[in-house]
Amino acid sequence: MSWGCDTALYQTAEAMRAELPPRLGAGPRVIKRNRGNGGQGVWKVEALAGPMVSVLDATKDTSEGIALDEFLDRCIEYFEDGNVIDQPFQARLSEGVMRCYMAGDRCAGFGHHKVKALVASPAARAEAGPRLYTSNADPRFQRLRRLMEDEWTPQLTSLLDIPRRDLPIIWDADFMLGPPSTDGTDSYVLGEINVSSVFPIPDEAPAEIASRVADRLQSKL
């Protein structure tokens, strides 16, 4: 799993103005405000000729060509909420986003949906639909479950120095498909982690959540 090669976290508008242009030279980027929902404050940005860029608002269907400086001016207000995230655009986005619902350090279920946000192809956009929920036993996602439980979550708690018992009881992580690995298996790119506004959740998730709560209460006795 990765955040995507060459991910940036801009802490000031000045840093974004200096660092975004050369990154656009490597391909389209996704710019996201630190907090938001429903695609608000999320853009696909692609370099055009000269000072122009193509920008696609995640809440809209069509892109527009504007000067890069004008787009950067639009983003200034985002720094009022904190940082701005800059990630490479993932070419396999039209294949869908997988959401891994977590209860502490264990997977409680999955959600999968084809998205139309930031997808330019009309045919791919036509396939978009609501998120479909499934249990943590869904065979399609067992590799993702293993990676999340056995590798990535332990790495997360180690990196951030969070005791396992202090992980949120209800949280989730969104993944996009990255380039296939050399052996043909899918790679995953982390889109975001949600700790608030996690619901709705799979029907099977409450049982796993209740089990994790019981474990924590038992450990305190």
Buried (B, 14 or more C-beta within 10 A) or exposed (E): BEBBEEBBBBEEBEBBBEEBBEBBEEEBBBBBBBEEEEBEBBBBBBBBEEEBBBBBBBEEEEBEEBEBEEBBEBBEEBBEEEBBBBBBBBEBBBBBBBBBBBBBBBBBBBBBBBBBBBBBEEEBBEBBEEBEBBBBEBEEBEEBBEBBBEEBBEEBBEEEEEEEEEBBEBBBBBBBBBEEEEEEEBBBBBBBEBEEEBEEBBEBBBBBBEBBBEEBEEEEE
